[in-house]
């Protein structure tokens, strides 16, 4: 940021979208702190970080579009515990709630990056995607840049608290994955037992 100014903050946020381990909760307040010292323009920091968010999201949208539905379905068909029906349900959900997911996803750690990929896979209208991404990112970026500006040298407090939130989101994701796997294993066992029971009944009927 010191070398490139506001565009440097934008580049950092674009990279954060592509590599989520780079946390925006650190970059954005730091940009606000730099603005409070006069190293950056406050408005410029908000504008350039929002541009960076859109550029990074657009790159991931392109990855999803390039990957495509057919490849996703092909991979799902080969994965254990995953069914093509799961992909179809996800598509139906995204068709109903995709716009809200893209908008609000910009304000949720981890999902800020990930939501762009299914939007690309489903080929969401590019103007809609860009508009929702820009608006959601503008709200998120403005809040954190202003917080860093107001806190000054104490801007690191934000990262401390948001780190807890990020860990909470990761924990919920892990629980969701565990629930999915356990539920799918139990359902598979029941289906096998039910199938075995039907075969035994057929054998008795033949006898």
Secondary structure, DSSP 8 states (H G I E B T S, - for coil): -TTTTHHHHHHHHHHHHHSTTS-HHHHHHHHHHHHHTTSS-HHHHHHHHHHHHHHHHHHHHHHHHHHHHHHHHHHHHHSTT--HHHHHHHHHHHHHHHHHHHHHHTTSTTHHHHHHHHHHHTT--HHHHHHHHHHHHHHHHHHHHHHHHHHGGGTHHHHHHHHHHHHHHHHHHHHHHHHHHHHHHHHHHHHHHHHHHHHHHHHHHH-
